[in-house]
């Protein structure tokens, strides 16, 4: 019904072509003329330091708490040449740092170019001063990949989303790694000099017992994270986790969330004092 009220529905990838798509539409009884649509450069900020470039979208991983595989299951990657052009455009606008983002950045594929190849091409073909990656999965980290960080333009920051430090909770979440695999990835990543590793932790996932929470807390305490992004589980309709038994009471979630936030604060302070 809502779709019938709209003259045109355009997804995010088509936004740059809005003028072409609407030229033949009637807006308030008149045609949209080309000179009525003006494209403005992104000049809102007077000081430009960091800019994001979304290189990938979509995810088909079966995580039980996430709705993305239902709404955006098809993985799509931008052509490497387009990404390099965008990096150069950001540089021309004065940006010093570019962050490569996406729903699942490590899944990036353009023909025979994977994420490692893309990073190499950006470093080779552009003069960007700093290049940063958003969240990665343990399976996407390898010694060959980490060797790229010999280039000082790559920010020594890795965000490795953990979600829970309890193996049994990870299994109920259907995460693609075990706790042992994650720990090995952390150990490997720490071989990068002056590296900062951050993570995400969810508390109060369905069925999370006191013992499982303590396991998660203890793992995070020992991991030496530079920062921990903490959030309580909230059910998403049409996800497997929303229908799981033993949903955790809000009071318990708040208590666990507070404890983990305090740990995050102490971890951040300890890292900064190194």
N, C-alpha and C positions, 0 to 999 in steps of 0.2 A: 504493500500500500504506500509506504513512504517513497519507494522508487517511482511510483506513478506521479508523484507531486514534483519531481525534478525533471527539468528539460534535458539535463546532461549529467551523467555520473562519470567521474574521471578518477582513476587511481593515482597514487603518488608519483608513479613513474611517468605519467603523461602530463604532469603539471606544467612542464615547459612548453607544451604544445596547446595550451588552453586557447590562445588566440585563434589558431587554425581550426580547432574543434568547434569554436563558438561563432565563427564568422557568418554562418548561415542561420543562426538561431535568432529569434526575435526576443529582444529584451525590452520589456515595458513598451511594446508596440513599435520598436525601431530596431534597425540592424546595428550590430556593434561594428563600428568603423575601426580600421587598423590604427588610426592615429589616436584612438581613445584608450588603447592599451599601452602603457608605458612600462618598460622593464627597467628596474632600478638596481644598481649593484648593491651588494651587501656592505653598506657603509655605516651601519648603526653604531658600531663601536669605534671609538676614537683611538683606542690602543688595541692592536690585534696581536694576540699571542698564540692562541690555540684554536684550531678549527677541526671539525669532524668531517670525515668522508665515509659514507656508508657504502661499503664495497660488496656487501652480500646481504641477502634477505631470505627468510624461510628456514624451516627446520622440521625434520621428520623424526627426531629422537623421541622415544616413547615415555618421557618423564611423566609420572602420574599426576603431578600437580599443575602441569602447564597446558594451556589451551592453544598455544601457537601451532603444534602439529595438526590441529583440526582446522584452523583458520588460514594458516600460511604454510602448508606442507611442502610445496614445491620450492626447492632451493634455487636461488638465482644469484649469479655473480656478474658484476659489471666487467666489461672488457678491460684488460690491463692497460691498454693504450688510453682509454678514457680516464682511468684513475690517475695515470701519470699526468695527463693534461690538466686534471682538476688540481693536483698538487701544485703544478706550475701556476695555475690561476690563483690559488691561495697565496703563494709566494708573492705574486704580483700585487696582491691586495695588502701585503705587509705581514702576513702570518709567519711566525717563526716555527711553529709546531703543528703537525698534522697527526690526527688520531684516526687510525683505520678501524671502523666499527662495523657491526652487522649483528644479525640475530645469532649467527654461529660462524664467527670470523674464520675459524680454522677450517671450515668446509669450503673455503674459497677455491673455485676452479674456473679457469678460462682457457679452454682448449688444453694445452699441455702445461699451463702455468698454475702452480699451486701457491699457497700463501708465502712459502719460503722464496719461490722464484719472484713473486710480486715484490716482496720487500727488497730483494737484490736489485730488481730493475729500478725501483724508485730511488734507491741509494745511488745507483749508477747514472740514471738519466736526469736526476734533479739535484738542485743544490739545497734542498730543504735542510734547515739547521737541526730540527729534532723530529723524529718519527716515533710514534707510540702505537701499540696495539691494544685493543680492548680485550675483553674476556676470552680466555683460551681454555681448552680441555686438556687433561693430562696426556691423552693419546696424541696430541698435536705438538708436543714438546719432544725434541730429539737432540742429541749432541750436534748434529749437522745444522739444525735450526738455530741452536744457541750460539754456534760459532759465528753467526752473523753479528752478534753483539760485540765483536771486536771493533766494529765501526762505532765510534763514540757518538754518532748522531742518533743511534737507536737508544731510546730512553730505557734505562735499566729498571723497568717496572713491569711486572707480570701480574695480571689479575687471573688467578686460577680459582674458579668458582667451586667450592667444596660442597656447600649446602648442608652437610651433616658430617660430624666426626664419628658417627656410629655406623659400623658396617651393616647392621641389620636395618637401620633406617634408610641407608643408601639403597639397599635392595628393594625396599618398599617404594622408594622414589623411582626405581628403575634407572638409576644413573648408569652411565656407560663405563664406570671404573670402580675398582675396589679401593678400600682405604689404603691397602698396601701399595697399589699402583700410584695413588695420589702422593703418598709419602715419598716414594722413589722419585717422582717428578719434582717434588719440592727439593729433595736432596740434590738432584741433578741441576736444577735451576739455580740453586745457591752457589754453584761453581762460577757463575757470572759475577765478576767483582762488583761490590757495592750495590748488589741487587736489592730491590724491594718487592716483596710478594704480598699481595693483598687477596682477600677472598670474600665470599658471601656465605653466611650461615643462616639457616632457617631453623627457628625453634618452634616446638609445638606441632610438628607434623603428626598426622593421625597415628595413634598407637605409640607415640614416643613415651617410653617409660622413664621413670626417674633415673634408672641405671643407664639408659641410652643417652639421656641428656648429659649425665656426668661423663660418659665416654666422649661425647662431642666436645664438651667443655675442656676435658683433659687434653684431647688431641690438639685443640686450638691453642691451649696454653703452652704446649711443648713445641708447636710448629714454628714459632718465631715470626708470625705474620707482622708486616709493617702496619697493617690496618685490617679490620674485620667489619664488613657491612652486615649488620644484624637486622633481621626482620622476622616477625611472627608469621606462621603459616596462616593463610586465609583461603578458604575454599573457592575454587573457580567452577561455576556450573559446567556440566558436561565433561568434567575431568574425572579420571578414575579415583583420585584421592578424595574428591568431594563425597563419594559414596562409600568410603571406607568406614568400618566401625571404629569405635574408640576415638572419636573426635575429642581433642583436648579442650578443656574448659578455658575460657578467656582469662580467668584469674591466674591459672597455672602458666599460660602463655606469657602474660605480663611479667610474672616473677622470673621466668627463665630468660625472657628478653632483657630484663634489667641486669641480670647477672652476666649475660653475655656481652652487653654493652659496656659494663664495667671492665670486663676482660679486654675488650677491644681498646678501651681507653688506656689501660695499662700496657698493652702490647704496643700501641702507637708511641707511647712515651718511652718505653724501653728501646724501641727501634731508633727513635730520634736521638737518644742519648749515647748510642754506640759510637 
